[in-house]
């Protein structure tokens, strides 16, 4: 399965994780439209869940083994002809960077902003 982990959630109160780690995350079903602008329709369609720290108690945690971790970086610009000075993600400007550890912080990439992580994981059967 593929899980989105927001940069701000990790920076606020997330715990570091890496490939091979077993984690217990509260997962919410993902709406691909929430991520399409940042990572594109194709990658967004593959996101199954988003990890959530701030709705504790709403959904029981799911035990997962982390398989891969990719930082997601995206370029933001004010769209041409826009009357507003709001920066929006630039289509096709997403950069995925495989990493060995996620701690909520990422090395700055030229012209791009860190947005979060795409994590592949598998469910782990809980021991009785």
C-alpha positions as a printed Julia matrix, in Angstrom:
128×3 Matrix{Float64}:
   0.0     0.0     0.0
   1.05    3.62   -0.48
   0.72    6.16    2.34
   1.1     9.95    2.19
   2.8    11.55    5.22
   2.6    15.36    5.37
   5.78   17.28    6.06
   4.07   19.44    8.71
   2.62   16.42   10.53
   6.1    14.91   10.89
   7.62   18.25   11.91
   4.9    18.82   14.5
   4.77   15.51   16.31
   5.87   12.65   14.08
   8.37    9.97   14.97
  11.27    9.18   12.66
  10.9     6.08   10.51
  12.92    4.22    7.9
  12.58    1.27    5.55
  12.38   -1.9     7.64
  10.77   -0.18   10.63
   7.46   -1.39   12.02
   5.16    1.53   12.8
   1.64    1.94   14.2
  -0.07    4.7    12.24
  -3.55    6.1    12.23
  -4.54    5.85    8.57
  -7.3     7.76    6.83
  -8.53    6.81    3.38
  -6.91    9.15    0.86
  -8.73   11.21   -1.73
  -6.39   11.38   -4.75
  -7.68   14.86   -5.56
  -6.09   16.12   -2.34
  -2.63   15.27   -3.73
  -3.03   15.57   -7.51
  -1.99   19.21   -7.67
   1.31   18.49   -5.86
   2.3    15.12   -7.33
   0.15   14.76  -10.46
  -2.92   12.65  -11.19
  -1.03    9.4   -11.88
   0.95    9.3    -8.62
  -2.0    10.63   -6.61
  -4.22    7.82   -7.9
  -1.84    5.33   -6.26
  -2.13    6.79   -2.73
  -4.26    4.53   -0.57
  -4.08    6.31    2.8
  -2.74    9.38    4.54
  -1.14    9.18    7.96
  -2.81   11.37   10.61
  -1.5    12.47   14.01
  -4.16   14.92   15.03
  -7.4    12.91   15.05
  -6.24   10.54   17.78
  -8.83    8.06   18.9
 -10.98    8.41   15.79
  -9.37    5.48   13.96
  -7.36    2.68   15.61
  -3.7     2.5    14.54
  -2.63    0.1    11.81
   0.66   -1.79   12.22
   2.82   -1.54    9.11
   6.28   -2.44    7.95
   7.81    0.44    6.02
   9.21   -0.78    2.69
  10.32    2.43    0.91
  10.37    6.14    1.68
  10.45    8.92   -0.93
  10.62   12.62   -0.16
   8.26   14.64   -2.36
   9.49   18.04   -3.51
   7.47   20.38   -5.71
   8.1    23.72   -7.4
   5.58   26.47   -6.64
   4.93   29.61   -8.71
   2.27   32.25   -9.15
   0.32   31.07  -12.22
   0.72   33.24  -15.32
  -2.12   35.73  -15.61
  -3.26   35.19  -12.04
  -4.62   38.29  -10.27
  -3.72   36.71   -6.93
  -0.14   36.44   -5.73
  -0.67   32.9    -4.42
   1.92   30.32   -5.39
   0.51   27.07   -6.75
   2.25   23.76   -7.55
   3.72   23.68  -11.05
   2.36   20.67  -12.98
   5.08   18.18  -13.82
   7.59   19.77  -11.41
   7.49   17.06   -8.75
  10.74   15.44   -7.65
  10.76   12.13   -5.73
  13.91   11.47   -3.72
  14.42    8.0    -2.19
  15.69    8.33    1.39
  16.91    6.01    4.13
  15.16    7.91    6.95
  12.2    10.23    7.37
  12.4    12.84   10.12
  10.13   15.58    8.75
  12.99   17.66    7.39
  14.6    17.4     3.98
  17.65   18.81    2.28
  16.6    21.81    0.24
  16.29   21.15   -3.5
  16.9    24.0    -5.98
  13.61   25.63   -6.91
  11.46   23.1    -5.03
   9.77   22.87   -1.65
   9.51   19.74    0.5
   5.85   18.66    0.73
   5.87   15.25    2.41
   6.64   11.58    1.96
   5.28    8.81   -0.22
   5.73    5.61    1.74
   5.16    2.07    0.57
   4.3    -0.34    3.36
   2.66   -3.64    4.11
   0.3    -4.53    6.91
   1.82   -6.57    9.71
  -0.31   -9.09   11.57
  -0.47   -8.07   15.2
   0.8   -10.6    17.72
  -1.8   -11.87   20.2
